[in-house]
Amino acid sequence: NKIPLIIHNGLMDLMFLITHCHDPTLPESFEETKATIRSYFPRIVDTKILAGEYSDSIIKGGKSDLGSLFNVITSEREMSWITFKAPTISNGESSQQAHEAAYDAYMTGCVFNGLCDRILYQENGL
């Protein structure tokens, strides 16, 4: 499967999934745990790592929690050529609360997209 799993600081979430969907006991070593995770999710991108290791000085110099990265990236004039719409709750209103699954997924997608744009611009000298 070539579709990546995009997470933000999601190692614990992945280990939770493994212990609840694969085997209740994690493997003995961290290397074996990573191999098990990769057997289910061969392509994983963690936006916290992406921000800290590969982005520009503005991102690297700031906070790396999801909300802070989201605020920096979405405050820029032209976030991307992709338009995102915030998730809505049952009455049709936008729900902008961090730590709710749908909104965290939305923020993670926006952060991933914004970081990719920044990294591409940086690599191409734009």
C-alpha positions, -999 to +999 in steps of 0.1 A: +000+000+000+015+033-010-009+056+010+010+070+040-004+071+075+000+107+087+002+111+125+014+138+149+035+124+178+016+092+173+040+064+185+019+057+216-013+056+195+003+031+171+015+009+201-021+011+215-034-002+181-009-030+180-018-041+216-055-040+208-056-054+173-025-076+169-013-090+203-020-077+238+017-078+246+042-057+228+073-074+214+104-076+237+125-050+218+117-017+203+130-029+170+105-057+169+077-033+179+087-010+150+087-040+127+052-051+138+039-015+133+055-014+099+039-047+089+005-029+093+015+006+083+045+005+059+045+042+053+042+065+083+049+102+084+049+119+118+044+156+115+062+163+148+093+147+134+088+163+100+086+198+117+116+192+139+140+176+114+132+189+080+114+222+081+126+258+081+139+279+111+105+294+118+090+260+124+121+245+141+123+276+164+087+273+177+067+249+196+061+215+180+027+206+196-001+201+170-020+233+180+010+255+178+021+241+144-015+244+131-017+281+142+016+290+125+008+272+093-028+283+089-019+319+097+002+322+066-013+340+036-011+311+012-011+279+031-014+257+000-030+250-033-053+225-014-083+239+005-093+222+037-127+226+054-129+221+091-150+191+103-185+199+113-206+186+142-242+173+138-258+208+139-236+219+110-214+242+129-176+241+128-161+224+158-127+239+165-115+220+196-082+204+198-080+168+212-113+158+195-105+131+170-120+148+139-104+182+146-070+167+155-071+147+122-080+179+104-052+198+120-027+170+113-037+171+076-033+208+075+001+207+092+013+179+070+003+199+039+018+231+051+051+215+061+054+198+027+049+231+010+075+247+033+100+219+027+095+220-011+099+257-012+130+255+009+146+228-012+138+246-044+151+280-031+117+297-035 
